[in-house]
Amino acid sequence: MFARIKELKQMGYKKLSAATELNIDVKTVRKYWDMSEEEYQEYLSSTKTRINIMAPYRTEILEMLNRYHNITGAVIYDRLRETNEEFRPSYRTARLYVSHLREEEGIPTAKKIRQYTECEELPLGFQAQVDLGQIVVQDAYNKRVKIYIFAMVMSASRQKYVCFQLEPFTSQTFIESHDRAFKYFGGRTTEIVYDQDRVMVVSENSGDIVFTEKFESYKNYAGFSVHLCRGYDPESKGKIESVVKYVKNNFLKYRIFHGISTLNSDGLNWLDRTGNGLVHETTKMIPKIVFEQEKKHLKPVAALGIKTEIPRVATVRKTNVVVYKQNRYAMPKGTYYPGRKMKISECQDGKSIDFNDLETKELIQRHFICAEKGKHIATNHPERDRFTDYKELTEKVINGFNDVSTGKDFVDIVLAEKKRYSRDQLGLLVKLQKQYTEQEINAALKYCTKRKLYSAVYLKETLEYLSMSKKDEVFGKVSIPDRYLKITAQKRSINAYSAIAIEGGK
């Protein structure tokens, strides 16, 4: 190994390339890279005379390995520390010793083999797959340049599209890459398969996926559905994984970088010449020829212009909330049904947002905009006006009284005593002013002020009491017609009733 490292160094290999060629860790290459043969011989001599500090625990470790074949070095390290108070070796030393002991004694770790089945070919125009990648290339001055890759492939024809940029993808540039891909293909598929990338997914949320705001709006604008792969499961989108590797190992490998525009232009030429122009190893057909048929099954997509504004559309979730800018805005109970979508628009005041049904255009809910993230914004209380300015609402209540001066004194005391429920009190006063006449409100106000009953609830109860008093006055005085005034009831003597009692009520 030492001789091979020195040989590759003389051939002009870099340390990382030498490690890849020898299939060893780059740290090992660095260790021997500048070491002379004399230093190497001294190193070998020192290793022969050195006593391994893990040797005293060899028997104990072998017992654990023979009993539990899949036990990890981390577990063994913890057990040794638990059973030996004097144990001092580091975790790395213990892990390496366990690894060497496995090789020496022939105790390999049992590996689980995942079984795969090949998916059936999908209909033309039904599905595409998208993935991102990155690679480091060299420019004309031998400087390293990191390139970020966007790739899309049609699952049926294997027609490919790639583009490149110098900055990591954001939600905006991710959407713009989709727009260029759809222009290249001449339309979109019904479904697109993605990995769980942060530029499009906030949370998998146990299947109720939360997309980023921009991607959610674009997805609804373009009209395609999303199939999201499980985390850490790249095999579930194998077609696009192969495309990204193909682009790296065929088009980008050993290519000198002369600018991002040139790279994108050369990439399109490569697609036409090689990526889509040669026979595909799996289908044994040329992708661009098959794509001529698949193109007829694609659905049109409105292109994004400079002034194109993507409508902000979000899906109503099962819990009757709509996610907007990473906050959960509550909708009235019963709003949700499968597939219902809301159009979100910010009001001109810049403080509130409206949620309208996408199909009927009906206003479902209005909320104040929350500047924080991850919050749940509840619906309005039925008696609480949250969208009218507090000062404006107070003036509205005061001016609603016939006697403005008395009304102002009443409201000021109510707000001072009920600070926590001030909006509830004002909301109830507004409701009472709509329900009763000015004369009724004025009478109830005088009644409460005289008895120092300062509360909207007391005013409401007073209004109800005065209304009931009027009803009693109306029904309490009933006059008898003159023709019935002379009629008198027949009077019996007490003896008649005594006789009935003696006879047992017969």
C-alpha positions in Angstrom: 0.0 0.0 0.0 2.8 2.4 0.9 4.5 1.6 -2.4 1.3 2.2 -4.4 0.7 5.5 -2.7 4.2 6.7 -3.6 3.7 5.4 -7.2 0.5 7.4 -7.6 2.1 10.5 -6.2 4.9 10.3 -8.8 2.2 9.9 -11.5 0.7 13.2 -10.5 -2.4 12.0 -8.6 -4.0 14.1 -6.0 -4.5 12.7 -2.5 -8.3 12.3 -2.9 -7.8 10.7 -6.4 -5.2 8.3 -5.0 -7.5 7.3 -2.1 -10.3 6.6 -4.7 -8.0 4.6 -6.9 -6.8 2.4 -4.0 -10.2 2.3 -2.3 -8.8 3.5 1.1 -9.5 6.4 3.4 -8.0 9.7 2.3 -6.6 10.1 5.9 -4.5 7.0 5.3 -3.1 8.6 2.1 -2.3 11.8 3.9 -0.5 9.8 6.6 2.0 8.1 4.1 2.0 10.9 1.4 5.1 12.7 2.6 6.7 9.8 4.6 10.2 8.6 3.5 11.1 4.9 3.3 13.3 5.3 6.5 10.4 6.9 8.4 8.1 4.1 7.2 10.5 1.4 8.5 10.8 3.2 11.8 7.0 3.4 12.0 6.7 -0.4 11.2 9.2 -1.2 14.0 7.3 0.9 16.5 4.0 -0.8 15.7 5.5 -4.3 16.3 6.8 -3.4 19.8 3.8 -1.3 20.8 1.2 -3.0 23.1 -2.4 -2.5 22.1 -4.3 -0.9 25.0 -7.4 -2.9 24.0 -5.7 -6.2 24.3 -6.8 -6.8 28.0 -10.4 -6.7 26.8 -10.0 -9.0 23.9 -11.8 -12.0 25.5 -14.7 -10.0 26.7 -15.2 -8.4 23.3 -15.0 -11.8 21.6 -17.7 -13.2 23.9 -20.0 -10.3 22.9 -19.3 -10.7 19.2 -19.9 -14.4 19.2 -23.1 -14.0 21.1 -24.5 -11.0 19.3 -23.2 -10.9 15.7 -24.8 -7.6 14.9 -23.6 -5.8 18.0 -22.0 -2.4 17.1 -18.7 -0.9 18.3 -20.6 1.8 20.1 -22.5 -0.7 22.2 -19.4 -2.7 23.0 -17.6 0.6 24.0 -20.4 1.5 26.4 -20.5 -2.1 27.9 -16.7 -2.0 28.5 -17.0 1.3 30.3 -19.9 -0.1 32.4 -18.1 -3.3 33.5 -14.6 -1.9 33.8 -14.0 1.2 36.0 -10.4 1.5 34.9 -11.3 1.5 31.1 -9.6 4.5 29.5 -9.4 3.9 25.7 -11.2 6.4 23.4 -14.3 5.5 21.4 -12.4 5.6 18.1 -9.7 3.2 19.5 -12.4 0.8 20.7 -14.3 1.0 17.4 -11.3 0.3 15.2 -10.2 -2.6 17.5 -13.6 -4.2 17.2 -13.5 -3.8 13.4 -10.0 -5.4 13.2 -11.1 -8.2 15.5 -14.1 -9.0 13.4 -11.8 -9.4 10.3 -9.2 -11.4 12.3 -11.7 -13.9 13.8 -14.0 -14.0 10.8 -17.1 -12.6 12.5 -18.8 -10.3 9.9 -21.8 -8.2 10.5 -25.0 -9.8 9.0 -26.2 -7.5 6.3 -29.9 -7.1 5.4 -30.4 -7.4 1.7 -33.3 -5.2 0.4 -35.4 -7.0 -2.3 -36.6 -4.9 -5.2 -39.2 -5.4 -8.0 -39.1 -3.5 -11.3 -41.9 -1.1 -11.7 -44.2 -1.4 -14.7 -43.8 1.1 -17.5 -46.2 4.1 -17.0 -48.5 5.6 -19.6 -47.1 8.2 -21.9 -47.3 11.7 -20.4 -48.3 10.5 -17.0 -45.2 10.9 -14.8 -41.9 12.8 -14.7 -39.2 12.7 -12.1 -37.1 15.6 -10.7 -33.9 15.8 -8.7 -31.1 18.1 -7.8 -27.4 17.4 -7.7 -24.0 19.1 -7.4 -20.5 18.6 -8.6 -17.1 20.4 -8.5 -15.4 21.1 -11.8 -12.3 23.0 -12.8 -12.2 26.2 -14.8 -9.5 27.4 -17.3 -7.3 28.6 -14.4 -7.5 25.3 -12.5 -9.8 26.7 -9.9 -12.5 24.6 -8.4 -16.1 25.7 -9.2 -19.2 24.1 -7.7 -22.0 23.5 -10.1 -25.6 22.9 -9.0 -27.7 20.6 -11.2 -31.5 20.5 -12.0 -32.7 17.4 -13.9 -36.1 16.2 -15.1 -36.8 13.0 -17.0 -40.0 11.7 -18.5 -40.7 8.3 -17.0 -42.1 6.7 -20.2 -39.8 8.0 -23.0 -36.8 8.8 -20.8 -36.5 12.2 -22.5 -34.3 14.3 -20.3 -33.7 18.0 -19.4 -30.9 19.5 -17.4 -29.8 23.0 -16.4 -27.1 24.4 -14.2 -26.4 27.3 -11.9 -23.7 28.6 -9.6 -25.8 29.2 -6.5 -27.7 26.6 -4.4 -31.3 26.2 -5.5 -34.0 28.3 -3.7 -37.8 27.9 -4.0 -37.8 30.6 -6.7 -35.0 29.2 -8.8 -36.4 25.7 -8.4 -39.7 27.0 -9.9 -37.9 28.8 -12.7 -36.1 25.6 -13.6 -39.5 23.9 -13.9 -40.7 26.6 -16.2 -37.7 26.1 -18.5 -38.2 22.4 -18.4 -41.8 22.6 -19.4 -40.9 24.9 -22.3 -38.3 22.4 -23.4 -40.7 19.5 -23.3 -43.7 21.5 -24.6 -46.0 20.7 -21.7 -46.2 19.0 -18.3 -47.1 15.5 -17.0 -49.9 14.7 -14.7 -47.6 13.7 -11.8 -44.1 14.6 -10.8 -41.9 12.6 -8.4 -39.7 14.4 -6.0 -37.3 13.8 -3.2 -37.9 15.6 0.2 -35.8 18.7 -0.5 -36.0 21.8 1.7 -36.6 24.1 -1.4 -40.1 22.5 -1.8 -41.1 20.6 1.4 -41.3 22.1 4.9 -42.4 18.8 6.6 -43.6 15.4 5.6 -46.1 15.7 8.5 -47.1 12.0 8.5 -48.4 12.1 5.0 -50.2 15.5 5.2 -47.3 17.2 3.5 -46.5 20.8 4.1 -44.9 22.5 1.0 -43.1 25.8 1.0 -45.4 28.7 0.2 -43.9 29.4 -3.3 -43.9 25.8 -4.4 -47.4 25.2 -3.1 -48.7 28.2 -5.2 -46.7 27.1 -8.3 -47.9 23.5 -8.0 -51.5 24.7 -8.0 -50.8 27.2 -10.7 -49.2 24.7 -13.1 -51.7 22.0 -12.1 -49.6 18.9 -11.6 -49.8 16.5 -8.6 -46.8 15.6 -6.4 -45.6 12.2 -5.5 -43.0 12.6 -2.7 -40.5 9.9 -2.0 -39.9 8.6 1.5 -36.9 10.1 3.3 -33.6 8.4 2.7 -35.0 6.3 -0.1 -33.4 7.3 -3.4 -34.3 4.0 -5.0 -37.9 5.0 -5.2 -37.0 7.5 -8.0 -34.3 5.5 -9.7 -34.9 6.9 -13.2 -33.8 10.5 -12.2 -31.1 9.2 -9.9 -29.6 7.5 -13.0 -29.9 10.7 -15.0 -28.0 12.8 -12.5 -25.2 10.2 -12.4 -25.2 10.1 -16.2 -24.9 13.9 -16.4 -22.0 14.0 -13.9 -20.1 11.1 -15.4 -20.7 11.7 -19.1 -21.3 15.4 -19.7 -19.5 17.1 -16.8 -16.6 14.8 -16.1 -13.3 16.3 -17.3 -15.1 19.3 -18.7 -13.4 22.7 -18.3 -15.8 25.4 -17.0 -16.0 28.5 -19.2 -19.1 30.2 -17.7 -22.6 29.1 -16.7 -24.2 30.3 -19.9 -21.8 28.3 -22.0 -22.3 25.3 -19.8 -26.1 25.5 -20.2 -25.8 25.9 -23.9 -23.4 23.0 -24.2 -25.7 20.9 -22.0 -28.7 21.3 -24.4 -26.5 20.3 -27.3 -25.3 17.3 -25.3 -28.9 16.3 -24.6 -29.8 16.4 -28.3 -26.6 14.6 -29.3 -26.1 12.0 -26.5 -28.5 12.3 -23.5 -31.7 11.9 -25.6 -30.1 10.9 -28.9 -28.5 7.5 -28.1 -30.3 4.2 -27.5 -31.4 3.9 -23.8 -29.8 0.8 -22.1 -33.1 -0.2 -20.4 -35.8 0.5 -23.0 -33.5 -0.2 -26.0 -35.1 2.8 -27.8 -33.9 6.4 -28.5 -35.6 8.8 -26.0 -36.2 11.7 -28.4 -37.9 9.4 -31.0 -40.2 7.9 -28.4 -40.9 11.4 -27.0 -42.4 12.5 -30.3 -45.4 10.3 -29.3 -45.3 11.2 -25.6 -45.4 14.9 -26.4 -48.9 14.5 -27.6 -50.1 13.5 -24.1 -48.6 16.4 -22.2 -50.8 19.1 -20.7 -50.1 22.8 -21.5 -48.7 25.1 -18.8 -48.9 28.9 -18.8 -45.3 30.2 -19.0 -44.0 32.5 -16.3 -43.3 35.9 -17.7 -41.5 38.8 -16.0 -44.8 40.2 -14.7 -46.5 36.9 -14.1 -47.9 36.7 -10.5 -48.6 33.2 -9.3 -51.9 33.1 -7.4 -51.3 32.2 -3.8 -53.4 29.1 -3.4 -53.3 26.7 -0.5 -55.1 23.5 0.4 -57.4 23.3 3.4 -56.0 20.7 5.8 -58.1 18.2 7.7 -57.8 20.3 10.9 -59.5 23.2 9.1 -56.3 25.3 8.8 -54.6 26.8 5.8 -50.8 27.1 5.9 -49.5 30.5 4.8 -45.9 31.8 5.3 -45.2 28.9 7.7 -48.2 29.8 10.0 -51.4 27.9 10.4 -54.5 30.1 9.9 -57.7 28.5 11.2 -60.8 28.3 9.1 -64.4 28.0 10.4 -65.3 24.4 11.5 -66.6 22.4 8.6 -64.6 24.3 5.9 -62.5 21.2 5.0 -63.4 18.7 2.4 -60.9 16.7 0.3 -59.2 18.8 -2.3 -60.7 22.2 -1.2 -58.4 25.1 -2.0 -58.2 28.7 -0.8 -57.0 31.7 -2.7 -55.0 33.9 -0.4 -54.7 37.6 -0.9 -53.3 40.3 1.3 -55.6 43.3 2.0 -54.6 46.8 1.0 -54.0 47.8 4.6 -51.1 45.3 4.7 -52.2 44.1 8.1 -54.8 41.4 7.2 -55.3 38.6 4.7 -58.4 37.2 3.1 -59.0 33.5 2.4 -61.5 33.0 -0.5 -62.8 29.7 -1.9 -60.9 29.1 -5.1 -64.0 28.0 -7.1 -66.8 30.1 -5.6 -64.7 33.2 -4.8 -66.6 33.4 -1.5 -64.8 35.0 1.4 -64.3 32.3 4.0 -62.1 33.9 6.7 -60.1 37.1 7.3 -57.1 37.1 9.6 -54.4 39.5 10.8 -51.0 38.7 9.3 -48.7 37.0 11.8 -45.1 38.1 11.5 -43.8 35.1 13.4 -43.4 31.5 12.2 -44.9 28.2 13.3 -47.9 29.8 15.0 -51.6 28.8 15.0 -53.8 31.8 14.4 -57.3 31.0 15.7 -60.6 32.2 14.2 -62.3 35.3 15.5 -64.5 35.1 18.6 -68.1 35.6 17.5 -68.5 38.6 19.9 -65.1 40.1 19.2 -64.3 42.5 16.4 -60.6 41.9 15.7 -60.3 43.8 12.4 -61.5 47.2 13.5 -59.0 49.5 15.1 -59.4 49.6 18.9 -59.6 53.4 19.0 -62.1 53.4 16.1 -64.2 50.8 17.7 -64.4 52.7 21.0 -65.4 55.9 19.2 -68.1 54.0 17.3 -69.6 52.7 20.6 -69.5 56.1 22.3 -71.2 57.8 19.3 -73.8 55.1 19.3 -75.4 56.5 22.5 -78.0 59.2 22.3 -76.4 60.8 25.4 -72.8 60.9 24.2 -71.4 62.5 27.4 -73.0 59.8 29.7 -72.1 57.1 27.2 -68.4 58.2 27.2 -68.2 58.1 31.0 -69.9 54.7 31.0 -67.5 53.3 28.4 -64.4 54.7 30.0 -65.2 53.1 33.3 -66.1 49.8 31.7 -62.8 49.7 29.8 -60.8 50.6 32.9 -62.4 47.9 35.0 -62.5 45.2 32.2 -59.1 45.8 30.5 -58.6 42.1 29.7 -62.1 41.8 28.1 -62.2 45.3 26.6 -62.9 44.1 23.0 -65.5 41.7 24.2 -67.3 44.5 26.1 -67.1 46.9 23.1 -68.4 44.1 20.8 -71.4 43.4 23.0 -72.2 47.2 23.2 -72.1 47.4 19.4 -74.5 44.5 19.2 -76.9 46.0 21.8 -76.9 49.3 19.9 -78.1 47.5 16.8 -80.7 45.4 18.6 -82.4 48.1 20.7 -83.7 51.7 19.9 -82.0 54.8 21.1 -84.7 55.5 23.7 -84.3 52.0 25.2 -80.5 52.3 25.2 -80.7 55.7 26.9 -83.1 54.5 29.6 -80.9 51.4 30.3 -77.8 53.6 30.4 -79.3 56.0 33.0 -80.5 53.0 35.1 -77.0 51.5 35.1 -75.2 54.8 35.7 -77.5 55.7 38.6 -76.8 52.3 40.3 -73.1 52.2 39.2 -73.5 49.0 37.2 -70.6 49.5 34.8 -70.5 46.5 32.4 -71.9 45.7 29.0 -73.5 42.6 30.5 -75.3 44.7 33.1 -76.5 47.0 30.4 -77.8 44.0 28.4 -79.6 42.6 31.5 -81.1 46.0 32.2 -82.4 46.3 28.6 -84.0 42.8 29.0 -85.5 43.8 32.4 -87.0 47.0 31.1 -88.5 45.2 28.1 -90.1 42.6 30.3 -91.6 45.5 32.5 -93.2 47.0 29.5 -94.8 43.7 28.6 -96.2 43.3 32.2 -97.8 46.8 32.0 -99.4 45.9 28.7 -100.9 42.6 29.8 -101.6 43.7 33.5 -104.6 46.1 32.8 -107.5 44.3 31.2 -110.9 46.0 31.1 -114.2 43.9 31.3 -117.1 44.7 28.8 -120.1 46.5 30.4 -122.5 43.7 29.5 -120.7 41.4 31.8 -120.5 43.7 34.8 -124.0 42.8 36.2 -123.4 39.1 36.0 -122.6 37.5 39.4 -121.7 33.9 40.3 -124.2 31.7 42.2 -123.3 31.3 45.9 -124.0 28.0 47.8 -124.4 27.6 51.5 -121.7 26.0 53.6 -124.1 23.1 54.4 -123.9 21.9 50.8 -120.1 21.4 51.1 -120.4 19.8 54.6 -122.8 17.2 53.3 -120.4 16.3 50.5 -117.5 15.8 53.0 -119.7 13.6 55.3 -120.8 11.3 52.4 -117.1 10.8 51.4 -117.0 13.2 48.6 -119.9 11.7 46.6 
